[in-house]
Structures are given as C-alpha cells and as structure tokens.
Amino acid sequence: MTLMPHARILAATTALLCGTAFLAAGPAHAQDGGFRDCLNNIKADALKQGVPASVIDRAFQGLTPDQKVVDLDNRQPEFSLTYAKYVGGTVSLDRIQKGQQKMAQHRALLDQLQAEYGVPPQYLMAFWGIETNYGTYMGDFRVVRSVATLACMTKRRDFFSNETVQALRILNNNHMTSDQMRGSWAGAMGNMQFMPSTFTRWAVDRDGNGKIDIWNSLPDAFASAANFLRGIGFKPGLPSSEEVMLPANFPLDQADTTVEKPVKAWAAMGVKKMNGGALPAVDDSASILLPAGFRGPAFIIYPNFKAVMNWNRSTLYALSVGILARQIAGGPPVQQQAPADDAPISRDTVIDMQNRLARLGLYKDEADGLLGPKTRSALRLFQQQQALPADGHPTQESIRRLQAVR
C-alpha cells in the first residue's frame, strides 16, 4: 500500500467519488503516557526485526506527536471532485511538457529500466509528475514522527506501527538520521513517494553506492518505481487505459469495473478506439469505465490499470496516470469532454442517497457518504427502475428522482 502526498492532498475531495477514502478516526491514545507506551510497543517490534536499540532510541528521543499530522488526518471531505476537476488539475499542459523534457533528459536510463522491468518510460514520468511534480515537492515532515503519530494517535495503529518499524529499518540500513528522512504528512517519501514498507520491500540501489536514496538519486528513484510496478503486476504490452467510442446501443450496465470481458469481446460489441481503429484482438481481460457518466468520456481499462490501482486505490488517480503517460509519449488528449453540469456532490447528499436507496432495498451497506462501487450499483438499479440511463452516475436528475420517492 503506497499512499502518496499528491493523492493524499486530493484524497479528501476524491474519496466520495472514488470510494477509496483514507479517512481518520478520532485519537485512540493519550498524548503523554499513552504515546510513550505506544512507542515502546513499536520498539519491541522493531527489535524483533533486527533494528538495534541504539537506532530506535536515537529516533524516538524527545519524540512527541505532531498535532498538524493529526489535524490533517482528521480532515473530512465535504465535497467530491468530479472527473473533470480531478483530471484537469492533474494532467496539465505544463506537466505534460515537463514530463517530455524529463523523459528526453533521462532517456538512456529509462530505456535500460524498460528493458529490465518492462515499464515504459512515460509511466515512470507520469508517476513522478503526479506524485512530486518531478521532484519539486517531496514533503518536509519528519517521516518517523509522522508515522509514529498516526500509529499512536489514530485507530489505524497496526498499519502505521508497521510503517514506523519499517522507517526505523531504513534509518538503520541506510545510515540516515530521522531528521534527514523527510516526506509527506502521512509518511510517503522521496521522488516517487514510497511509504516505508514499500521502500523496504521494493527500493533499489541502482547507482551502486551501497545506499538507497530515493530523494537525491534519480537512478535509485526510477529503478525503485519500476521494480515496484513490476512487483504489483504491471506487464509490458497494453497500456493501463485508453479512451474509446461506444456504440449507440451499448448497454450501460456493462460499463462497470466489476464487469470484465476479453478485449476482443468488447470489440465484437462495437467498442472502438477514439480514432475509429479497432481494439487489439487479444484475450486480455478489460472493463469499460464512464467516470463522468454516459455523457462523458469512455475508457477501456486493461490489466495494467489494476497495477496502477495497487499504487494508489483511486480510480481517478489511475485514470490520470494513464492519460498523462499517453500524452507524455506524444499521444492525443482525451477527446470527449465531461458534461458541463457534472457538479461535485456533498458528503451529506451521498449519505442521503444511500439512506434512500437502502429504504428501497437497493443498498445494504453503511451510509458512509462515499460514492463507491456499491453505491453506484444501487443507484444503477434505481435508474433502471426509473427508465433513466443506468450508468450509476449521480446526475442531478437521478438525485431529484430519488429524493422525490416517498
């Protein structure tokens, strides 16, 4: 699980739309004795993993919770971001042009990494651009303090306790000080924003100096990202996603990430590339995605989309990576515009929708305010009942009809 600062900055606004929130709970431990007790438990785990006591004590000496981290973690989204707002803010002309410049600048290294790991250069550039704007912002929080705060001051103790142990392992193995190891408020580090556990499993010493430095060594950062992507399932061949044209009679209930068919089966249904060309005649599984509803762009998502989602569990993030990578490589921008009236939806509105859908027997989960796959599936069923386009997208008309049901 890799949680990036760019994604985290946008997480509050995308959680409702993507159903992949990284939301905080209230403080679970007292700040004084409870915090020290928590650190002592983490120390015991770190000792079991071979971290010397001297390294742990030095990192924990005088350590206090970071209230700013707690405040950021507790921040709840009021509105979702639409597809147009998210992608428009992520895939900018400046980011495309810088990505092309950086790819040309580091072409020899990137070609070597593609040959070894099977990851095209444009994808490494896309992740780099989205995560840290090509290394211009990597975060200035002390990572050990951040992850220890999240371990000891929220209810996600197990996850962040392990991240703290892994951060201590990094300090020990790379002979760093805790002040040198900086990152996002949630502990993501370096050019590609690896969480400590991602670093300890996938990071690579590409420049061969005996130290893995994803902050200052681009060979280490790029190779680590390529190794991670290959490890989580990215394979050479098809891209992660591609804009497509749907036939006029396309069944909208098939446009869902839970519906998978061979690419050639979608082609047989009349799905084509935006330029009118045929989809690849392959048996790889794929799904159709309508991130702005049936009036917006349509995408076919290939198996590599799942690998990108393993990097960050946001559908819009994964789409943005694919769109940016394609344009860095010289491909066209998205052709179909999102509808102008596709407005953000408040968390309270989503909760109201979920409650109403539940009363109709269409939704059976918690009313959490997150517009995830289950909520969209329930909304699709309601749209079918109302003879509306059943794309699962919360248009103003769908919401109005739902609110009118007594």
Buried (B, 14 or more C-beta within 10 A) or exposed (E): EBBBBBBBBBBBBBBBBBBBBBBBEEBBBBBEEBBBEBBEBBBEBBBEEEBEEEBBEEBBEEBEBBEEBBEBBBEEBEBBBBBBBBBEBBBBEEBBEBBBEBBEEBEEBBEBBBEEBBBBBBBBBBBBBBBBBBBEBBBEBBBBBBBBBBBBBBEBBEBBBBBBBBBBBBBBBBEBEBEEBBBBBBBBBBBBBBBBBBBBEBBBBBBEEEBBBBBEBBBBBBBBBBBBBBBBEBBEEBBBBBBBBBEEEBEBBBBBBEEBBBBBBBBEBEBBBBEEEEBBEBEBBBBBBBBBBBBBBBBBBBBBBBBBBBBBBBBBBBBBBBBBBBBBBEEEEBEBEBBEEBBBBBBEBBBBBBEBBBEBEBBEEEBBBBBBBBBBBBBBBBBEEBEBBBBBBBBEEBBEBBEEEE
